[in-house]
Amino acid sequence: MTPERVKRLDEVLAQRQPDLTVFAENLHKPKNFSAMVRNCDAVGINEMHVSPGEGDVRKHWKTSQGAEKWMYIKAHDNTENACQHLKSNGFQLVAAHLSDAAISYRDVDYTQPIALIMGSELFGVSDQTLAYVDQQINIPMMGVTQSLNVSVACAVVLYEAQRQRQAAGMYDHCRLNSETLVRQRFEWLHPVLTDYCQRHDLPYPCLDENGDLAEPMPRSLSDLT
C-alpha cells in the first residue's frame, strides 16, 4: 500500500463518528440498503445496524461504490434487540416517520449520540420500534408526493447531522477509542492478513506509523506443524 493511501485511510479513521449511526429496519430493496451504506461512509459513520428484512445484506452492493469495505454492519435478530442494544449504548433513537408527532429533521441536536432509524420502503418504521423511539422526524415536502426514497431521506438527515457536527468541531480530532482505532487500522490496511488472523483466531500484530508490520506475523499451529 502506498504512503498516500495509508495517509488517506488514517485521515478517514480520524473523522469517524462512533456516536452517530443508522439502524435500517426491515428494508426490502438491496439497492436502497447499499445506497444507505454509501451515505453512512460519506458522513463518517463507523457502524450501521440492521434487522431482518434485508436478507443477505452483503449479497448486493450495486450502488455503494465499495463503501461496504469501510463500514461495519451489525445484524440483529429482531428490531427489539436492535433498539435495546442502541439504548444500552447511550444512543437516542430518532425515527424518520411521517406522523403528527414528528418534528422537522433540522430541529434535532445531532451532536448528541444519535441512532437514525429508517423503516421499510412500504410501511416505514414499525409500531414495535416506535415504542422505543425518543423522537420522530420528517422532511418538509412542498410537492404532491409525501416522502422521499428511503436512501435519499437518509442522506438528507445525515448531512444535517454532519453540518452540525462540523460546526461543533467533532471532525477535528479522532474520536475512536484507542482499541478500536488500532484494530480498525490493521483491518483496513491489511485485509489479507486480517482474514488470516481471523480464520486462525490469532491476534493482530502491531503496525508502525507507516502502516507496516512492527512485529512478526503470528503463526497458526497448523502452519508450524
C-alpha positions as CSV (number, residue, x, y, z in Angstrom):
1,M,0.0,0.0,0.0
2,T,1.4,3.4,-1.0
3,P,2.2,6.1,1.6
4,E,-0.6,8.3,0.0
5,R,-3.1,5.5,0.5
6,V,-2.1,5.0,4.2
7,K,-2.3,8.7,4.8
8,R,-5.8,8.9,3.3
9,L,-7.1,6.0,5.3
10,D,-5.6,7.4,8.5
11,E,-7.4,10.7,7.7
12,V,-10.7,8.9,7.3
13,L,-10.3,7.0,10.5
14,A,-9.6,10.3,12.4
15,Q,-13.0,11.6,11.3
16,R,-15.1,8.5,12.2
17,Q,-18.1,9.3,14.4
18,P,-18.6,6.5,16.9
19,D,-21.8,8.1,18.4
20,L,-23.7,8.5,15.1
21,T,-25.3,5.5,13.4
22,V,-28.2,4.3,11.3
23,F,-30.5,1.5,12.1
24,A,-32.1,0.1,8.9
25,E,-35.3,-1.7,9.9
26,N,-36.7,-4.4,7.5
27,L,-35.5,-2.9,4.2
28,H,-36.6,-5.0,1.3
29,K,-34.6,-3.5,-1.6
30,P,-30.9,-4.3,-1.6
31,K,-30.1,-1.2,-3.7
32,N,-31.6,1.1,-1.1
33,F,-29.6,-0.6,1.6
34,S,-26.4,-0.3,-0.5
35,A,-27.0,3.4,-1.0
36,M,-27.5,3.9,2.7
37,V,-24.2,2.2,3.4
38,R,-22.6,4.7,1.0
39,N,-24.4,7.6,2.7
40,C,-23.1,6.5,6.1
41,D,-19.5,6.2,5.0
42,A,-19.7,9.6,3.4
43,V,-20.5,11.4,6.6
44,G,-18.1,9.4,8.8
45,I,-20.4,6.8,10.4
46,N,-18.4,3.8,11.5
47,E,-21.1,1.2,12.2
48,M,-24.6,0.5,10.8
49,H,-27.3,-1.7,12.3
50,V,-29.8,-3.8,10.5
51,S,-32.7,-6.1,11.4
52,P,-34.4,-8.9,9.4
53,G,-35.8,-7.9,6.1
54,E,-32.6,-7.2,4.2
55,G,-31.8,-10.9,3.5
56,D,-28.1,-11.3,2.9
57,V,-27.0,-7.7,3.5
58,R,-23.7,-8.3,1.8
59,K,-25.0,-10.0,-1.3
60,H,-25.9,-6.9,-3.2
61,W,-23.7,-3.8,-3.3
62,K,-24.9,-2.2,-6.5
63,T,-24.7,1.4,-5.5
64,S,-22.3,1.5,-2.5
65,Q,-19.2,2.0,-4.7
66,G,-17.1,-0.2,-2.4
67,A,-18.2,1.5,0.8
68,E,-19.0,-1.9,2.4
69,K,-15.3,-2.4,2.8
70,W,-15.1,0.5,5.2
71,M,-18.4,0.1,7.1
72,Y,-19.1,-2.3,10.0
73,I,-22.6,-3.7,9.8
74,K,-24.1,-5.2,12.9
75,A,-27.1,-7.5,12.3
76,H,-29.7,-8.0,15.0
77,D,-32.1,-10.9,15.3
78,N,-35.1,-8.6,15.6
79,T,-35.9,-4.9,16.0
80,E,-36.4,-5.2,19.7
81,N,-32.9,-6.4,20.2
82,A,-31.5,-3.7,18.0
83,C,-33.3,-0.9,19.9
84,Q,-32.3,-2.3,23.3
85,H,-28.7,-2.6,22.1
86,L,-28.6,1.0,20.9
87,K,-30.4,2.3,24.0
88,S,-28.0,0.5,26.3
89,N,-25.0,2.1,24.5
90,G,-26.3,5.6,25.1
91,F,-28.0,6.4,21.8
92,Q,-31.1,8.5,21.4
93,L,-33.4,6.8,18.8
94,V,-34.6,9.2,16.2
95,A,-37.0,7.8,13.6
96,A,-37.8,9.2,10.2
97,H,-41.5,8.7,10.2
98,L,-44.5,10.5,8.8
99,S,-46.8,11.3,11.7
100,D,-48.4,14.1,13.7
101,A,-45.8,13.6,16.4
102,A,-42.9,14.2,14.0
103,I,-40.8,17.4,14.1
104,S,-38.6,18.8,11.3
105,Y,-35.4,16.9,11.0
106,R,-33.5,20.2,11.3
107,D,-34.8,20.7,14.9
108,V,-32.8,17.8,16.3
109,D,-29.4,18.2,18.1
110,Y,-27.2,15.7,16.2
111,T,-24.2,16.5,18.2
112,Q,-25.6,14.1,20.8
113,P,-25.3,10.3,20.4
114,I,-28.0,9.6,17.7
115,A,-29.2,6.5,16.0
116,L,-31.3,7.4,13.0
117,I,-33.9,4.8,12.3
118,M,-35.1,4.2,8.7
119,G,-38.0,1.9,8.2
120,S,-39.1,-0.3,5.3
121,E,-39.9,1.3,1.9
122,L,-43.7,0.4,2.1
123,F,-44.6,0.7,5.8
124,G,-42.0,3.0,7.4
125,V,-40.8,2.4,11.0
126,S,-42.8,-0.4,12.7
127,D,-45.0,0.3,15.8
128,Q,-42.8,-2.1,17.8
129,T,-39.7,0.2,17.1
130,L,-41.7,3.4,17.6
131,A,-42.3,2.3,21.2
132,Y,-38.6,2.7,21.8
133,V,-38.1,5.9,19.8
134,D,-37.2,9.2,21.6
135,Q,-38.2,11.5,18.7
136,Q,-39.9,11.2,15.3
137,I,-38.8,13.4,12.5
138,N,-39.9,14.3,9.0
139,I,-38.5,16.1,6.0
140,P,-40.7,19.0,4.8
141,M,-42.2,18.3,1.4
142,M,-43.5,21.0,-0.9
143,G,-44.8,18.8,-3.7
144,V,-47.5,16.2,-4.3
145,T,-45.5,13.2,-3.0
146,Q,-45.4,12.8,0.7
147,S,-42.0,11.2,1.1
148,L,-38.6,10.7,-0.5
149,N,-36.9,7.4,-1.3
150,V,-35.6,5.9,1.9
151,S,-31.9,6.1,1.0
152,V,-32.4,9.8,-0.2
153,A,-34.2,10.7,3.0
154,C,-31.4,9.0,5.0
155,A,-28.8,11.1,3.1
156,V,-30.7,14.4,3.8
157,V,-30.8,13.8,7.5
158,L,-27.2,12.6,7.7
159,Y,-25.9,15.7,6.0
160,E,-27.7,17.8,8.5
161,A,-26.0,15.8,11.2
162,Q,-22.7,16.3,9.5
163,R,-23.2,20.0,9.3
164,Q,-24.0,20.3,13.0
165,R,-21.0,18.1,13.9
166,Q,-18.6,20.0,11.7
167,A,-19.7,23.3,13.3
168,A,-19.1,21.8,16.7
169,G,-15.6,20.6,15.8
170,M,-16.4,16.9,16.1
171,Y,-14.5,16.0,12.9
172,D,-11.4,17.9,14.1
173,H,-9.8,15.1,16.2
174,C,-10.0,11.3,16.3
175,R,-13.0,10.2,18.4
176,L,-12.5,6.4,18.1
177,N,-11.1,4.8,21.3
178,S,-7.6,3.5,21.0
179,E,-8.5,-0.2,20.9
180,T,-11.0,0.4,18.1
181,L,-8.5,2.6,16.2
182,V,-5.7,0.1,16.4
183,R,-7.9,-2.8,15.3
184,Q,-9.6,-1.0,12.5
185,R,-6.4,0.5,11.1
186,F,-5.0,-3.0,10.8
187,E,-8.1,-4.4,9.2
188,W,-8.2,-1.5,6.6
189,L,-4.6,-1.5,5.8
190,H,-4.1,-5.3,5.7
191,P,-7.3,-7.1,4.7
192,V,-5.5,-10.3,3.6
193,L,-3.6,-10.6,6.9
194,T,-6.8,-9.7,8.7
195,D,-8.6,-12.7,7.1
196,Y,-5.7,-15.0,8.0
197,C,-5.7,-13.9,11.7
198,Q,-9.5,-14.2,11.9
199,R,-9.5,-17.7,10.4
200,H,-6.8,-18.9,12.7
201,D,-8.0,-17.0,15.8
202,L,-4.8,-15.0,16.1
203,P,-4.1,-11.6,17.5
204,Y,-3.3,-8.8,15.0
205,P,0.4,-7.8,15.0
206,C,1.3,-4.1,15.8
207,L,1.7,-1.6,13.0
208,D,4.1,1.3,12.8
209,E,3.1,4.8,11.9
210,N,3.7,4.0,8.2
211,G,1.2,1.1,8.4
212,D,3.9,-1.6,8.1
213,L,4.2,-4.6,10.5
214,A,6.1,-3.6,13.6
215,E,6.4,-7.2,14.8
216,P,6.4,-10.7,13.1
217,M,3.1,-12.1,12.0
218,P,1.7,-14.7,14.4
219,R,1.6,-18.2,13.1
220,S,-1.1,-20.8,13.5
221,L,-0.4,-24.2,14.9
222,S,-1.2,-25.8,11.6
223,D,1.5,-23.7,9.9
224,L,4.1,-24.7,12.5
225,T,3.4,-28.5,12.1
